[in-house]
Amino acid sequence: MNRIVSTLSAILACGAIAATAGAREPGRLVDPFVGTLADYGQLSPAAVAPFGMVQLGPDTTPANHAGYDHAANTLTGFSHTRGVGVGCDGAGGDVKVMLAYDDATGSAPIDKRRERAHAGYYGVSYGPGILAEMTATRGAGALRFTMPKSGQVNVMIAFDRGYSRRIAAHWQAQPDGDLQASFSAGTVCDAGTYHLHSATRLTHNGNPVTAIWQGDPAHDAQLALKVRSGDIVELHTGLSSVDPAAAANVRDAELGVRPFQAIADRILADWNRQLSRVQIGGSRKQQALFYTALFRVMQSPVAIADPDGRFRGSDGMVQRLSPGQQHYTSWALWDNYRTQMPLIALIDPDRAAQIARSLVRLYQSGKARWATPTEPFLTVRTEHAGIALLDFRRRGITDFDAKAALAGMVTESATLARKTPDEQIEAAYDDWAIAELASDLGQTATAQAFRARALSYRPMWLATFRDLGDDADIVKARGLYQGTLAQYRWAPVFDLPWLAQTLGPRFRPELDRFFADNLFNMTNQPDIHTPYLFAWAGDNAATERVVRRYITQSVPHRYVNSGVRPQPWVGHSFALSPQGFADGMDDDAGTMSAWYVWAMLGLYPITPGDPRYVVTTPMGRNIRINGTALADLPVRSMQQETGQ
């Protein structure tokens, strides 16, 4: 391909300069309640550290896939894990804690007036006025209760409850009062099983509680305490993929004996550092929505290696990393290889290198399409890991074993599903990535073989997509996993020149019709790149009109994953409110939040695996990435070219 190297200076010349976020703490601008109402994002206000394993937050009735619904008035407890805006019924809800006076039932009313959250912190008042506050490090959670009156309280910790299928649980009280547990549950969509361990220590007014926990060792543990008004009850819990003793070590290493506020302040400072990788001007509301989106981007995948470097792989075997290294898991790659992974590569290349090495280890330890029976943490699916690795490498992230990655990708190719139209396109994209990586590594024979295999989807595309039929707007037509034929028509982003050449003079009018007839689906991933096809073909203004409409306006959304709505849902795709996304639009591990961030930056990675961007006018002002003005970043611009 003819690579066009440019900077953003020219396209930014017309942009005005606004106030920067420097005077505002980005972590406090974050609104964790965005996307937590019903099916408007499937998110939680849980306290979490950047890319943290622990997401310590409230569980309510009713609840979304992350255990919480902003409209709910009933609290059932506080759990330590959850997926980030994922589908099915989610996963997690592990180590669920509830504290109540002995005259209370198992649930309690929430005082919504006293519910607060920012990056790394969540607090709420419930029941007779119990104040619950929580914060989290990478692998541990601190939960603080302030008691409003004297009496006896019961502390209950459930290990056999959560958002997915529960398989096994066992807890054991140690002589010093430490509560250690092991449990297993279904991954997202119950496609596999994850196995996790915890260790919890209880203190009362700063003093360790050594009383022995009671209850059924296969279900929940309970302990009674006498308290006075103003007393503080705290629980510190560590998680580990290795074993319960390792979970205790995680807790002690990451929380230590620090006061709650010191822990919360440290995590907020960490969030401020990470979010400040991108600085953007604008009003407080504009910055709040931007940093809330970036906050969601920085929650997946999850760092699971303990401070001593140990973790379990997807094969269940314990591994140990050298100091300074980290292992990531909890994948949702079918979704976020498109937007979120390239964004991490741009703003945090060191972390992207750690993620790349984790993906190579995933291939080496028995990568499954979704999940194995021996996962170390809740996860979704792993398709297109090879595309992500190619994309990392071509964006300058080379500190991983590319030959081992290629070997895993080649082996995986033989197992890819290739029956339905979407499966053939997606498998072809994976094969294209193999061909490109092999070419980069000088393995010419492999490159030629897989380039031919990648292009073998073309006859199917011609028969199915060149001239759409009556089933073009039917969700799941002809066996599609999700989406419509009209949407998947534009899916071969690795072969865009051929696609445009094949449609010829029909390309632009049919792309116009796709949007004019409201066939675009902003609420799911298969066609979220299509607004940028206009700019790829040379019409930046058309892309900017479409993107700005979906960023700023209330629009009709016609689709859900299972079909076409009888009447469109009309509303904003992105909003600074609990109804933060369009109805039915899961954030899918930061995928949609990353789409929003790219729109604000005026860049889009239309073909992951190709390091060039579609470049448009940024919607944000005065943008800096890791201290460098956006206009000064060397950006490769992707434009339409002649097909092969």
Protein Blocks (a to p, Z undefined) as FASTA:
>chain_A
ZZddddfklmmmmpccdddfklpcfklmpcfkgopacjenopafbdcdehiabdcddddd
dddfkopafkbcbdfbdcfbdcehiahjoeejiaiaddddfkbcfbdcddfklgccdehi
acddehjopacdddddfkbccdddddfbgcdddddddfkbcjbdcfbdcddddfkopacd
ddddddehhlaccdddddddddeehiacfbdcedjfklcccddddddehiacdddddddf
kbmmlmmmmmmmmnmmadfklmmmmmmmmmmmmmmmpcceddfklmmmmmmmmmmmmmcc
cdfbdfkopacdfkopacdddehiacdehiafklmmmmmmmmmmmmmmmlmmmmmmmmmm
mmmnopafkbcckbfbdcfbfehklmmmmmmmmnopabbcfklmmmmmmmmmmmpcckbm
mlmmmmmmmmmmmmmmmmmnopaklmmmmmmmmmmmmmmmmmmmmpccfklmgghiahia
bdcfklmmmmmmmlmmmmmmmnmmmlmmmmmmmmmnopacfkbmklmmmmmmmmmnopak
lmmmmmmmmmmmccddfbdfkbccfbacdddfbdcdfklbcehiafkgollmmmmmmmmn
opacfbghiabdcddddfbehiaeehiafklpccddddddddZZ
